[in-house]
Structure formats: C-alpha cells, structure tokens
Amino acid sequence: MVSYVKSSPARAKAFQSCIESSVVLDVATRWNSISLMLDTAIKFRKTFQRMEDEDLSFASELNHEILSDDDWENAIIFSELLKVFYDATKQMSGSLYVTSNDYFEGIVLLYRI
C-alpha cells in the first residue's frame, strides 16, 4: 500500500490530503524499521481504509494486497511483540548503561516471550 501511494505525485497528494505526516518505510538493513513501519501503518489504518473507499485505482491495483480486519489485528499483535524487542535492544545497546541490572528486566521479559 505504501508503494502504491508513493508511486506518483497525484497518489501521494491524495494520501497527503487524508493525513498530515508521512509513513515510515522499511529499511532492509535495520530490523527495527519494520517495527517503526508497522507502528506508523497502524496509526494510519483508517487512512488506508479511507483511500480504499475513495480512490478506485488504489483498491483495484492492490486488490490482493489490501489488508483485512484480521490482517490489521495480526499487525497490531506483531507490532506489540516487536516493541518488546525494540525497547530491550535499545536499552541494552545504550552506551550509558554500566551494569546488567539496568536491563535485566528486559532480558527476563524477552525470555518469557
């Protein structure tokens, strides 16, 4: 869906009229970009659904890629799971954390998943 919106200025303008900020795109070399992209897409769920209703070419060109309500719910669950990893990685890779007890809770949470 994001590729469709970004494929032409007219489509981008139509999408921009529905929202005031841009979506985050996946960066293949950074796993956390998937988490950020999902978070953004979920925030704009209603916008994507509105585009589907208002832009006939959006629905016709992406017919096989349009997300169902179940797909959106799975994206929300997956996003919540990735957030745990994102937060733990961010905390453990910080240069100002001196001792393991500062991020031990995050490790336990990851272990319990």
Phi, psi and omega per residue, in radians:
M1 nan -0.712 -3.136
V2 -1.125 -0.707 3.115
S3 -1.071 -0.715 3.120
Y4 -1.051 -0.847 -3.100
V5 -1.081 -0.663 -3.075
K6 -1.508 -0.021 -3.035
S7 -1.361 -0.277 3.090
S8 -2.653 2.671 3.127
P9 -1.044 -0.635 -3.135
A10 -1.145 -0.732 3.126
R11 -1.175 -0.727 3.120
A12 -1.093 -0.686 3.125
K13 -1.157 -0.720 3.101
A14 -1.080 -0.738 3.115
F15 -1.164 -0.735 3.139
Q16 -1.078 -0.549 3.123
S17 -1.211 -0.385 3.105
C18 -1.493 -0.481 -3.127
I19 -2.370 2.926 -3.117
E20 -1.979 -0.029 3.086
S21 -2.287 2.938 -3.054
S22 -1.683 2.867 3.112
V23 -1.558 2.720 3.096
V24 -1.566 2.297 3.120
L25 -1.708 2.694 3.120
D26 -1.180 2.403 3.034
V27 -2.030 1.989 -3.000
A28 -1.007 -0.496 -3.087
T29 -1.562 -0.039 3.137
R30 -2.244 1.890 -3.085
W31 -1.072 -0.578 -3.091
N32 -1.208 -0.248 3.101
S33 -1.162 -0.488 3.073
I34 -1.120 -0.752 3.107
S35 -1.072 -0.812 -3.134
L36 -1.157 -0.679 3.132
M37 -1.139 -0.770 3.112
L38 -1.089 -0.774 3.114
D39 -0.994 -0.778 -3.136
T40 -1.175 -0.796 -3.135
A41 -1.059 -0.695 3.134
I42 -1.123 -0.682 3.095
K43 -1.076 -0.561 -3.088
F44 -1.771 0.348 -3.133
R45 -0.919 -0.862 -3.119
K46 -1.137 -0.551 3.116
T47 -1.169 -0.786 3.093
F48 -1.074 -0.715 3.123
Q49 -1.155 -0.634 3.093
R50 -1.162 -0.729 3.087
M51 -1.046 -0.701 3.131
E52 -1.074 -0.682 -3.140
D53 -1.302 -0.628 -2.998
E54 -1.657 -0.461 -3.072
D55 -1.976 1.818 -3.066
L56 -1.079 -0.631 -3.132
S57 -1.247 -0.487 3.063
F58 -1.048 -0.877 -3.123
A59 -1.186 -0.707 -3.075
S60 -1.278 -0.702 -3.127
E61 -1.294 -0.479 -3.098
L62 -1.922 0.381 -3.032
N63 -0.845 -0.761 -3.116
H64 -1.415 -0.159 -3.093
E65 -1.916 -0.104 -3.130
I66 -1.210 2.352 -3.052
L67 -1.452 2.394 3.048
S68 -1.434 3.011 3.084
D69 -1.060 -0.657 3.092
D70 -1.114 -0.705 3.098
D71 -1.062 -0.763 3.125
W72 -1.104 -0.732 3.127
E73 -1.115 -0.713 3.071
N74 -1.117 -0.666 3.096
A75 -1.098 -0.692 3.118
I76 -1.120 -0.793 3.127
I77 -1.092 -0.811 3.140
F78 -1.097 -0.688 3.124
S79 -1.091 -0.727 3.110
E80 -1.116 -0.690 3.095
L81 -1.129 -0.820 3.132
L82 -1.104 -0.547 3.139
K83 -1.088 -0.645 3.096
V84 -1.057 -0.820 3.118
F85 -1.150 -0.730 -3.138
Y86 -1.050 -0.860 -3.124
D87 -1.122 -0.749 3.137
A88 -1.132 -0.763 3.126
T89 -1.097 -0.740 3.134
K90 -1.081 -0.734 -3.135
Q91 -1.245 -0.733 -3.083
M92 -1.287 -0.433 -3.104
S93 -1.646 0.035 3.120
G94 -1.184 2.523 -3.100
S95 -1.463 -0.198 -3.097
L96 -1.702 0.029 3.123
Y97 -1.604 2.027 -3.009
V98 -1.630 -0.583 -3.060
T99 -2.144 2.701 -3.085
S100 -1.184 -0.418 -3.137
N101 -1.142 -0.323 3.093
D102 -1.202 -0.507 -3.126
Y103 -2.144 0.202 3.140
F104 -1.044 -0.707 3.129
E105 -1.029 -0.687 3.096
G106 -1.127 -0.676 3.118
I107 -1.148 -0.752 3.115
V108 -1.087 -0.738 3.121
L109 -1.085 -0.735 3.096
L110 -1.109 -0.704 -3.132
Y111 -1.100 -0.662 -3.091
R112 -1.276 -0.349 3.112
I113 -1.277 nan nan
